[in-house]
Amino acid sequence: MKEYKLQGLSCANCAAEMEEEIKKLENGEKAELKFGSSKLVVNDGVDLAKVRKILKSEGASLKEDEEHDHEHNHGPNMKLLVIISAIIFAATLLLQGILPPLVVTLMYITAITISGYHTFIKGAKNLVKLKFNIDTLMTIALIGAVAIGEWKEATVVAILFGLNEYLEGLGMEKARSSMEKLLKVAPKQATRLMDDGSEQIVAIEDLEEGDLVLVKAGEKIPSDGLVVAGTSSVNEAAITGESLPVEKLPGESLFGGSINNEGLLKIQITKAYQDSSLAKILRLVEEAQEMKTPTELFINRFAKYYTPLIMVIAGLVILLPPLFFSAGWGASFYQGLAVLIVGCPCALILSSPIAILSGITKNARNGILVKGGVYLEQLGRIESIAFDKTGTLTKGEPTVQEVKVYDNERFYTIARSVEKNSSHPIATAILEEEEVQRAEVLEPSSVDTVPGKGVRAVINGETFFVGSEQTLTHLKISDGERQDIDGLKNAGYTLVVVSDERTILGMFGIADEVREESRSLISRLHSLGIKNTIMLTGDHEQTARKVADEIGVTEIHAQLLPDEKVSKVTDLKKTTRLAMIGDGINDAPALAMADLGIAMGKGTDSAIETADIVLMQDHLGKLPNAFKIAKQVNRVVKWNISIALGLKVIALLLTIPGWLTLWVAILSDMGATILVTLISLTVLLIKDE
């Protein structure tokens, strides 16, 4: 299969019709015409000459042909033709009483031909094929207006329909160009270090895992990798949406597409470009453009029956008044033509795609990947959010939160000496505590793990215990010590007690640290209309309650196994539209089960693949923006549909008293199209919080 970029594609209906025509060609069965990204995917064996002919019939062309073929309907030529036609029309109006009637008529015909011949030719072909669409409506309206001698109205129909078409194309191109800027972040080549120490410029597609590359200041990092040598600050905005640079040292990971701000970096490639984070992002974004929302699918189905229905209504408006109410045929025919123009479904068809594409683009710029318009629409309707706790609301890295010391001389020394060789996260948390790092280090003669309790170590002939409360069974605990133990447990801390064979030396209260943004996140989500925020965790009730109280979630469910999380998500979504947010492999089933799955981008690949929306940051700070954008997109689509249908209904009602004129019809149709296009583009103007 080969992919071609298209030029001049602004009509969704036309795109669907062209795709059907191309599929009828030999070897064209699997052809895809992607309206959102303006691309054509066809088999290598398809006849491109015939493809070009089909595209040209609707004013489109292959990008590779654009230098040789500028006769597309919505490109710069259309703008020029409309301007020339409008100038001739204005001149005709000014000279109407001076020039002979025949010359005036010829000037009107010239103006109509310049801006309307594309529409007329396509509509005439459709009439022959009995295919009824927008072009058919406009062609019949033009023929009718000319037939009854309404030259002014016919000319205005041609000019304004041409302007309509141009503005539609402009709106789609604006949304597409915004998306294309995003796609241009991919670097084109890299400097690969060869075994002999020489440098070679290669295309990024040729890089393989394990290759060493040099990236100079100002250059883009070609693919995901690790810093081997050098230090620098790196701009990861293209991936994560974060504008602040991140300092990178040897051993740290890098995203392809990031920009090296200053020093020279030597990088070992860990993923071929096609498997990199950037390539995955660009793939997801492009696929997202083509996924239709339920609203779009409904509009497309509706438009299929809507156009023939308008033609029937126009026919009734022409026939019924003269036959049953003694109205004049000329007046009824005029009203019928106006109904055809009012009935043009341009605004209705445009009500959704530009807004959806703008929303996906806006989120992608913020490092939020929405895998399709359907998920963007769903995001805007979410009522409740379930969060995994560890690594999502918290950092996923336990830290010492509180310390009780009874033997200051030995407590920190024993803790450091016993835990220094352990890789357990809780041991790491203790070793990172400031006082522990300053303590003396002794070498244990033996260290044994006590299952379910902790560690027993012998230092200088004396036995010490480091672990849970269960290591204290050999001791008599004082009232003060018991009060401290219960206090730390009730506060939701994991308890680590250090003791010898006679006394407790002290204890650590350890907890997973809450992310800074989590404290404001929940209140921001509630202010955006999220009714319930729910924490799902495998931790103990007290630990979960501590985090919940700190950040303000409305509901918690603790001590859940992965399968129990799935059951809980299933139960919750019976009563509310539920999104699930997580980052671990154990969250993937719950993400898939929720109405909408949202994964942290630096989480596991399985969570990212399963999720419908991916946050490329390692935090939830941008999540409220995503909800804000999604809600605005949904509002815009509703407004657009209301405007598109509302103006038409009002205009059609004017036929009852006979007040509908071609001028009113033209203005209602054009006004609706311009309004929905401009309103849709406001999504790109939403300010980030």
C-alpha positions in Angstrom: 0.0 0.0 0.0 1.2 3.5 -0.8 0.2 6.8 0.8 -0.3 10.1 -1.0 -0.9 13.5 0.4 -4.0 15.2 -1.1 -4.6 18.8 -2.0 -8.0 20.6 -2.2 -10.0 18.2 -0.1 -12.6 20.0 1.9 -15.8 18.2 1.4 -16.5 15.1 3.6 -19.3 13.9 1.4 -17.1 14.3 -1.8 -14.3 12.4 0.0 -16.6 9.4 0.7 -17.9 9.4 -2.8 -14.4 9.5 -4.3 -13.3 6.6 -2.0 -16.2 4.5 -3.4 -15.2 5.3 -7.0 -11.5 4.5 -6.3 -12.5 1.2 -4.7 -14.2 0.2 -7.9 -10.9 0.4 -9.8 -8.8 -2.6 -10.4 -6.7 -3.3 -7.3 -8.5 -0.5 -5.5 -10.6 -2.6 -3.1 -8.5 -1.6 -0.1 -8.3 2.1 -0.9 -8.7 4.5 2.0 -9.4 8.2 1.5 -8.6 9.9 4.9 -10.6 13.2 5.0 -9.2 14.3 8.4 -5.5 14.0 7.4 -6.2 14.6 3.6 -4.4 11.4 2.6 -5.1 8.6 0.1 -3.9 5.1 0.8 -4.0 2.8 -2.3 -2.5 -0.5 -3.6 0.7 -0.1 -5.7 -1.1 -1.8 -8.6 -3.9 0.8 -8.9 -4.0 3.0 -12.0 -3.0 6.4 -10.8 -4.2 8.1 -14.0 -7.7 7.0 -13.2 -7.3 8.0 -9.5 -6.2 11.5 -10.6 -9.3 11.7 -12.9 -11.6 10.8 -10.0 -9.9 13.3 -7.7 -10.0 16.0 -10.3 -13.8 15.6 -10.7 -14.2 16.9 -7.2 -11.5 19.5 -7.4 -8.8 17.5 -5.5 -5.4 16.3 -6.6 -2.4 14.4 -5.4 0.2 16.6 -3.6 2.9 15.4 -6.0 0.8 16.9 -8.8 0.1 20.2 -7.2 2.9 22.1 -9.1 1.4 20.9 -12.4 -2.3 21.0 -11.5 -3.7 23.9 -9.7 -7.3 23.4 -10.9 -8.6 22.2 -7.6 -11.8 23.5 -6.3 -10.7 24.9 -2.9 -7.2 26.1 -3.5 -6.0 29.6 -4.2 -7.5 29.6 -7.7 -11.0 29.4 -6.2 -10.4 32.5 -4.1 -9.2 34.4 -7.3 -12.2 33.2 -9.3 -14.7 34.3 -6.7 -13.0 37.8 -6.5 -13.1 38.2 -10.2 -16.7 37.1 -10.4 -17.7 39.5 -7.6 -15.9 42.4 -9.4 -17.8 41.6 -12.6 -21.1 41.4 -10.7 -20.5 44.7 -9.0 -19.6 46.4 -12.3 -22.8 44.9 -13.8 -25.0 46.4 -11.1 -23.4 49.8 -11.5 -23.6 49.8 -15.3 -27.1 48.1 -15.6 -28.9 51.3 -16.7 -26.1 52.4 -19.1 -25.2 49.3 -21.0 -27.6 47.4 -23.4 -29.6 44.6 -21.8 -27.8 42.0 -23.8 -24.4 43.1 -22.6 -25.7 43.2 -19.0 -27.0 39.6 -19.4 -23.6 38.5 -20.9 -21.8 40.0 -17.9 -24.1 38.2 -15.5 -23.5 34.9 -17.4 -19.7 35.6 -17.3 -19.8 36.1 -13.5 -21.9 33.0 -13.0 -19.6 30.9 -15.2 -16.3 32.1 -13.5 -17.3 31.1 -10.0 -20.0 28.5 -10.6 -18.8 26.3 -13.5 -17.1 23.7 -11.2 -20.4 23.3 -9.3 -22.5 23.3 -12.4 -20.4 20.6 -14.2 -20.4 18.3 -11.1 -24.1 18.9 -10.5 -25.0 18.2 -14.1 -23.1 14.9 -14.0 -24.9 14.0 -10.8 -28.2 14.7 -12.4 -27.4 12.4 -15.2 -26.5 9.7 -12.7 -29.5 10.6 -10.5 -27.1 11.2 -7.6 -28.4 14.0 -5.3 -25.9 15.9 -3.2 -24.9 19.6 -2.5 -23.7 20.2 -6.1 -26.9 18.8 -7.5 -29.0 21.2 -5.4 -26.9 24.2 -6.4 -27.0 23.3 -10.1 -30.8 22.9 -10.2 -31.0 26.3 -8.3 -28.7 27.9 -10.9 -30.6 26.5 -13.8 -34.0 27.5 -12.3 -32.9 31.1 -11.5 -31.5 31.6 -15.0 -34.7 30.0 -16.5 -36.9 32.6 -14.9 -34.6 35.5 -15.6 -33.4 36.1 -12.0 -29.9 37.0 -13.2 -28.9 38.8 -10.0 -29.9 36.0 -7.7 -28.3 33.4 -10.0 -25.1 35.3 -9.9 -25.1 35.7 -6.2 -25.9 31.9 -5.8 -22.8 31.1 -7.9 -20.5 33.6 -6.1 -21.6 32.8 -2.6 -21.6 29.1 -3.1 -18.0 29.4 -4.5 -17.1 31.5 -1.4 -18.8 28.9 0.8 -16.7 26.1 -0.8 -13.5 28.2 -0.4 -14.3 29.0 3.3 -15.0 25.3 4.0 -11.7 24.4 2.6 -10.0 27.2 4.5 -11.5 25.9 7.8 -10.4 22.3 7.2 -6.9 23.4 6.1 -6.5 25.6 9.2 -7.3 22.6 11.4 -5.1 20.3 9.3 -2.2 22.7 9.2 -2.4 22.9 13.0 -2.1 19.1 13.1 0.7 19.1 10.5 2.8 21.4 12.7 2.5 18.8 15.3 3.6 16.0 12.9 6.7 18.0 11.8 8.4 17.5 15.1 9.9 14.2 13.8 13.6 14.7 12.9 14.7 13.6 9.4 18.2 12.4 10.0 20.8 11.6 12.7 24.6 11.6 13.1 25.6 7.9 13.7 28.9 7.0 15.3 30.7 4.2 13.4 32.9 1.6 15.0 36.0 3.3 13.7 35.0 6.6 15.4 33.9 8.3 12.2 30.5 10.0 11.9 27.8 9.2 9.3 24.6 11.1 8.5 21.7 8.6 8.2 18.0 8.8 7.9 16.3 8.1 11.2 14.5 5.1 9.7 17.9 3.4 9.3 18.8 3.7 13.0 18.8 0.4 14.9 18.6 -0.5 18.6 22.1 -0.2 20.1 23.4 2.4 17.6 25.4 5.4 19.1 24.5 8.8 17.8 25.7 12.4 18.5 23.2 15.1 19.0 24.5 18.7 19.0 23.0 21.7 20.7 19.7 22.7 18.9 19.3 19.4 17.2 16.4 16.9 17.7 17.0 13.6 19.4 16.3 11.0 16.6 14.8 8.2 18.7 14.3 7.0 22.2 17.6 6.3 23.9 20.0 6.7 26.9 22.6 9.3 27.5 26.0 7.6 27.3 28.1 10.8 27.7 27.5 14.5 28.1 25.0 16.6 30.1 22.4 19.0 28.8 18.9 20.4 29.3 16.3 18.9 26.9 13.0 20.3 25.7 10.5 17.4 25.8 7.4 19.6 24.9 6.8 17.7 21.6 6.2 14.6 23.6 5.0 15.6 27.0 3.6 19.1 26.4 5.8 20.4 29.2 7.5 23.6 28.3 10.2 23.6 31.0 13.5 21.9 30.0 14.6 18.7 31.8 18.2 18.2 32.8 19.7 15.0 31.5 22.8 13.2 32.9 24.6 10.0 31.7 22.3 7.0 32.2 19.1 8.9 31.9 16.5 8.2 29.2 15.4 10.5 26.3 12.4 10.7 24.0 12.9 10.9 20.3 11.7 14.3 18.9 13.0 16.1 22.0 15.4 19.1 21.4 18.9 19.2 22.9 19.1 22.7 24.2 22.9 23.1 24.9 25.8 20.6 25.3 26.9 17.7 23.0 25.1 14.4 23.9 26.3 10.9 23.0 23.2 8.7 23.0 22.6 5.0 22.7 19.4 4.2 20.7 17.1 1.9 22.7 14.3 1.7 20.1 14.2 1.8 16.3 12.4 5.0 15.2 9.2 3.2 14.2 8.9 1.8 17.7 9.8 5.0 19.5 7.5 7.1 21.6 7.3 9.9 19.0 6.4 7.5 16.2 3.8 5.9 18.4 2.4 9.4 19.1 2.3 10.4 15.5 0.6 7.1 14.5 -2.0 7.6 17.2 -2.8 11.2 16.2 -3.1 10.3 12.5 -5.4 7.4 13.3 -7.4 9.5 15.6 -8.3 12.0 12.8 -10.1 9.3 10.9 -12.2 7.8 13.7 -15.8 9.0 13.4 -17.7 10.0 16.5 -21.3 8.8 17.0 -22.5 12.4 16.2 -20.5 12.5 12.9 -21.8 9.0 11.9 -25.4 10.2 12.6 -24.9 13.4 10.6 -23.4 11.5 7.7 -26.4 9.1 7.7 -28.8 12.0 8.1 -27.2 14.0 5.2 -27.6 10.9 3.0 -31.4 11.1 3.3 -31.6 14.9 3.9 -30.7 16.0 0.4 -33.3 14.0 -1.4 -35.9 15.1 1.2 -35.1 18.7 0.5 -35.6 18.1 -3.2 -39.0 16.6 -2.5 -39.9 19.6 -0.3 -38.8 22.0 -3.0 -41.0 20.0 -5.5 -44.0 20.3 -3.2 -43.4 24.0 -2.7 -43.5 24.5 -6.5 -46.5 22.3 -7.1 -48.9 22.5 -4.2 -49.6 26.2 -4.0 -50.6 26.6 -7.8 -52.6 23.3 -7.8 -54.5 23.7 -4.6 -54.3 27.4 -3.5 -54.4 29.3 -6.9 -50.9 30.7 -6.4 -48.9 31.8 -9.4 -46.5 29.2 -10.9 -43.7 31.8 -11.2 -43.8 32.7 -7.6 -44.0 29.1 -6.5 -41.1 28.1 -8.7 -39.1 31.0 -7.2 -39.9 29.8 -3.7 -38.9 26.2 -4.6 -35.5 27.4 -5.9 -35.0 29.2 -2.5 -35.9 26.0 -0.7 -33.2 24.1 -2.6 -30.5 26.7 -1.6 -31.7 26.7 2.0 -31.5 23.0 2.0 -27.8 22.8 1.2 -26.3 20.7 4.0 -22.8 22.2 4.0 -23.1 23.7 7.5 -24.5 20.5 8.9 -21.8 18.3 7.5 -19.1 20.8 8.8 -20.6 21.0 12.2 -18.5 18.3 13.7 -15.2 17.4 11.9 -13.4 20.7 12.2 -14.2 21.0 15.9 -13.1 17.4 16.6 -9.9 17.7 14.6 -9.1 21.0 16.5 -9.8 19.3 19.8 -7.5 16.4 19.1 -4.8 18.8 17.9 -5.1 21.0 20.9 -4.8 18.1 23.3 -1.8 16.6 21.3 0.1 19.9 21.7 -0.4 19.5 25.5 1.0 16.0 25.4 -2.4 14.3 25.6 -3.1 11.7 23.0 -6.7 11.1 22.3 -7.0 8.0 20.1 -10.1 9.1 18.2 -12.9 11.7 18.0 -15.2 9.1 19.6 -13.0 9.2 22.8 -12.8 13.0 22.8 -16.6 13.1 22.6 -16.8 10.5 25.4 -14.3 12.4 27.6 -16.6 15.5 27.5 -19.5 13.4 28.8 -17.6 11.7 31.7 -19.3 12.1 35.1 -17.0 10.1 37.4 -13.3 9.3 37.4 -11.7 6.3 39.1 -8.0 6.6 39.9 -5.4 4.0 40.7 -3.5 5.4 43.7 0.1 4.3 43.4 2.0 6.0 40.6 -1.0 8.1 39.6 -2.2 10.2 42.6 1.0 9.4 44.4 4.6 9.2 43.1 4.8 5.4 43.6 8.0 5.9 45.6 7.7 5.5 49.4 9.4 8.1 51.6 9.9 8.5 55.3 7.1 10.8 56.5 7.5 10.6 60.3 10.1 9.3 62.8 9.9 8.4 66.5 13.3 8.0 68.1 13.9 6.5 71.6 17.6 5.7 71.3 19.2 8.5 69.2 22.7 7.1 69.5 21.9 3.7 67.9 18.6 4.1 66.0 19.9 5.6 62.8 23.2 3.6 62.8 21.4 0.3 63.1 18.8 1.3 60.5 21.5 2.2 57.9 23.7 -0.8 58.7 20.9 -3.3 58.3 19.1 -1.8 55.3 22.3 -0.8 53.3 22.3 -3.9 51.1 18.5 -4.2 50.6 16.9 -3.2 47.3 13.4 -3.2 48.8 11.5 0.1 48.1 10.9 0.6 51.9 14.6 0.1 52.6 15.5 2.6 49.9 13.1 5.1 51.5 14.8 4.7 54.9 18.3 5.0 53.4 17.3 8.3 51.6 16.3 9.8 55.0 18.6 12.7 55.9 19.6 11.5 59.4 20.1 7.9 58.2 22.6 9.1 55.5 24.6 10.9 58.2 24.7 7.9 60.5 27.7 5.6 61.0 27.8 2.4 59.0 28.5 -0.9 60.8 29.0 -4.3 59.1 26.6 -7.0 60.3 28.1 -10.5 60.8 24.7 -12.0 59.7 21.5 -10.8 58.1 18.4 -13.0 57.9 15.0 -12.3 56.5 12.1 -13.2 58.8 9.1 -13.9 56.5 6.2 -11.6 57.0 8.0 -9.6 59.6 11.3 -8.0 58.5 15.0 -8.5 59.0 17.1 -9.9 61.9 20.8 -8.9 61.9 23.7 -9.5 64.3 26.1 -6.5 64.7 29.0 -6.6 67.1 27.5 -9.7 68.7 24.1 -8.1 69.4 20.9 -9.0 67.6 18.7 -6.3 66.1 15.3 -6.4 64.3 14.1 -4.0 61.5 10.6 -4.6 60.3 6.9 -4.5 61.0 5.2 -4.5 64.4 5.4 -8.3 64.3 9.1 -8.2 65.1 8.3 -6.9 68.6 6.7 -10.1 69.9 9.7 -10.7 72.3 9.3 -7.2 73.9 7.0 -5.6 76.5 5.7 -2.4 74.8 5.2 0.6 77.1 2.0 2.7 76.9 3.9 5.6 75.2 5.4 3.3 72.6 2.0 1.7 72.0 0.4 5.1 71.5 3.1 6.0 69.0 2.6 2.8 67.1 -1.2 3.2 66.9 -0.8 6.9 66.0 1.5 6.1 63.0 -0.8 3.2 61.9 -4.0 5.3 62.2 -2.3 8.1 60.2 -2.0 5.6 57.3 1.8 5.0 57.5 3.6 1.8 56.9 5.4 1.0 60.2 9.1 0.1 60.3 10.3 -0.6 63.8 14.0 -0.8 64.8 14.7 -2.8 68.0 17.2 -4.9 69.9 16.4 -7.9 72.2 15.4 -5.6 75.1 14.0 -2.3 73.8 12.6 -0.4 70.8 15.2 2.0 69.4 12.7 3.9 67.3 10.3 3.7 64.3 9.7 5.1 60.9 6.3 6.1 59.5 6.6 5.5 55.7 4.1 6.4 53.0 3.9 6.9 49.3 4.3 10.6 48.7 1.3 12.4 47.2 2.0 14.2 44.0 2.0 18.0 44.2 -0.6 18.4 41.4 -2.9 15.9 43.0 -3.8 18.3 45.8 -5.3 20.8 43.3 -6.3 18.3 40.6 -9.4 16.9 42.3 -10.9 20.3 43.1 -10.3 21.5 39.5 -12.0 18.4 38.1 -15.0 18.9 40.4 -15.2 22.5 39.2 -15.4 21.2 35.6 -18.5 19.1 36.4 -17.0 15.8 37.4 -19.4 14.6 40.1 -17.4 11.7 41.7 -13.7 11.1 42.1 -12.9 7.5 43.2 -9.7 6.0 44.4 -9.1 2.3 43.7 -6.0 0.8 45.5 -4.5 -2.4 46.8 -3.3 -0.6 49.9 -4.8 -0.8 53.4 -7.8 1.3 54.2 -5.9 3.6 56.6 -3.2 4.3 53.9 -5.9 5.0 51.3 -7.9 7.1 53.7 -4.8 9.3 54.4 -4.2 10.1 50.7 -8.0 10.6 50.1 -8.3 13.1 52.9 -5.2 14.9 51.7 -6.4 15.4 48.1 -10.2 15.4 48.5 -11.5 12.4 46.5 -15.1 11.6 47.2 -14.9 7.8 47.5 -12.3 5.1 48.2 -12.1 1.4 47.7 -9.0 -0.2 49.3 -7.3 -3.7 49.5 -8.4 -4.5 45.9 -6.7 -7.2 43.8 -6.4 -6.5 40.0 -9.5 -8.7 39.3 -11.4 -6.9 42.1 -10.6 -3.5 40.5 -12.2 -4.8 37.3 -15.3 -5.9 39.2 -15.5 -2.5 41.0 -15.2 -0.6 37.7 -17.9 -2.8 36.3 -20.2 -2.0 39.2 -19.4 1.8 39.1 -20.1 2.2 35.4 -23.7 0.8 35.8 -24.7 4.1 37.5 -22.4 6.7 36.0 -20.2 7.5 32.9 -16.9 6.3 34.2 -13.3 7.0 33.2 -10.4 5.0 34.7 -6.9 6.4 35.1 -3.9 4.2 35.8 -0.3 3.5 35.0 0.6 -0.1 35.8 0.2 -3.4 34.0 -2.3 -4.4 36.7 -4.5 -1.5 35.7 -4.8 -2.5 32.0 -7.9 -4.8 32.6 -9.7 -2.0 34.5 -8.8 0.6 31.9 -10.3 -1.7 29.2 -13.5 -2.2 31.2 -14.2 1.5 32.0 -16.3 3.6 29.6 -13.0 5.5 29.0 -9.5 4.3 29.8 -6.8 7.0 30.5 -3.1 5.9 30.9 -0.1 7.7 32.2 2.4 7.8 29.3 5.4 6.8 31.4 3.5 3.8 32.6 3.7 0.3 31.1 3.2 -0.3 27.3 0.2 -2.5 28.1 -1.6 0.3 29.9 -0.8 2.7 27.0 -2.0 0.2 24.4 -5.2 -0.5 26.3 -6.1 3.1 27.1 -8.3 5.3 24.9 -6.4 8.4 26.0 -2.7 8.7 26.9 -1.1 11.4 29.1 2.5 11.6 28.0 3.5 13.4 31.2 4.4 11.5 34.4 1.6 13.4 36.2 -2.1 14.3 36.0 -1.6 18.1 35.8 -2.8 18.4 32.2 -5.9 16.3 32.8 -8.3 19.1 33.6 -7.3 20.8 30.4 -8.2 17.7 28.4 -11.7 17.7 30.1 -12.0 21.4 29.4 -11.2 21.0 25.7 -13.4 17.9 25.3 -16.4 19.7 26.9 -15.9 22.7 24.7 -15.7 20.5 21.6 -19.0 18.9 22.6 -20.6 22.3 23.2 -19.3 23.6 19.8 -20.7 20.5 18.0 -24.1 21.0 19.6 -24.1 24.8 18.8 -23.1 24.1 15.3 -25.9 21.5 14.7 -28.4 23.9 16.3 -27.2 26.8 14.1 -27.1 24.7 10.9 -30.6 23.2 11.4 -32.1 26.2 13.2 -31.4 28.7 10.4 -32.7 26.3 7.8 -35.9 25.6 9.7 -36.5 29.4 10.2 -35.9 30.0 6.5 -38.1 27.1 5.4 -41.0 28.4 7.6 -40.8 31.7 5.6 -42.2 29.7 2.6 -45.6 29.4 4.4 -46.4 33.2 4.0 -44.3 33.3 0.8 -41.6 35.5 2.3 -38.6 33.2 1.4 -36.5 34.9 -1.2 -33.3 33.7 -2.9 -31.4 36.4 -1.0 -32.7 35.1 2.4 -31.9 31.5 1.3 -28.4 32.4 0.2 -27.6 34.4 3.4 -29.0 31.7 5.7 -27.0 28.9 4.0 -23.7 30.9 3.7 -24.1 32.5 7.2 -24.6 29.0 8.8 -21.5 27.6 7.1 -19.3 30.5 8.0 -20.5 30.5 11.6 -20.0 26.8 12.2 -16.5 27.0 10.7 -15.4 30.0 12.8 -17.0 28.5 16.0 -15.2 25.2 15.4 -11.8 27.0 15.1 -12.3 28.6 18.5 -11.3 25.3 20.1 -7.7 26.0 19.1 -7.9 29.3 21.1 -8.7 27.7 24.4 -6.2 28.8 27.0 -4.4 26.2 29.1 -4.6 26.6 32.9 
